[in-house]
C-alpha cells in the first residue's frame, strides 16, 4: 500500500503550483547544500575521532571537602514575607 507513480505526479504538480518553479529550484538547491554540509561534517567528525583520542581527566581519588553551612533561625509566624503577593 505504498504511494504509486500517479500519486507522486499529483503531489509534485500541487507543490509546483503552490511554490512556483523558481522557488522550488531554490528550495532544492538549499536542501542539497544542507545535505552536503551535513555529510561533510559527519566525515570530518569521524576523521577527527580516529586521529586524536579525547583528553582524559586525572583523578587523585579524593573528594572535595566542604564546610558545614550554618543553620538558619526559624522564622516568626507573624512576620511578613518578602514574597507576598
N, C-alpha and C positions, 0 to 999 in steps of 0.2 A: 504494500500500500504506500508506495513512495510517490514522489512528485514526478509526473511524466514530462515529456518534451513539450506538449501542448500547454501545460500549466506554467512551465518555465518561460515560454514565449509570452504568455499573457502577463506574467509578473514583470518581465523586462519591459514590455510595452507600457505598462502602467507607470513604472519607475521613470521611463524615458519621458513620458508625458508630464509627470509631476515635476521632475527636476530639470529637464531640458538636456540637450546633447552636450553643451559646453560645461554645464555644472557637473554632469555625470562623468565627463572626461577628467575634470579637476578632482572629483572625489576619488576616482580610480587611481590617478597618479599619486595623490596624497596617501591613499591606503597602501599602495605598492611601496612608497618610500618608507612608511611606518614599518611594514613587514621587513624590508631590507635592513633598516636600522635595528630592529629587534634581533634579527638573526646575527647581525654583526656584533652586537653587544653580548649575545649569548656565546658566540665563538671566542670573543676576547676574554670573557669571564672564565671559560674553560681553559684557555691557554694560560691565563694568569694563575689559576689554581694549580696547574701542573708545575709551573716553573718555580714558584716560591710557596713554601708551606706557611700557614698562618702563624704569627708570633705566639709564643706560649707565655703565660703569666706564671712567674715563680711564686711559690708559696713557702713560707717558713714553717707552716703547720700550727701557728699560734693565732688565736683570735684576738681581736681588739678588745680592750677592757675600757668600760665607761663608768664614770662615777654615778652613784645613785642620785636621781633627781629628788629635790625636797618635795614633800607632800604639801598640797595646797590646803589652806584653812577652810573649814566648812562655811558656806555662805549662809547668811541670815535669811530666813523665810520671808520676812517683811521687806527686805531690801529690793529695790527695783533693779531690773536687769538692763544692761546697755542695749540689748537686742529686742526690747519691747516694740510692738508694732503700733 
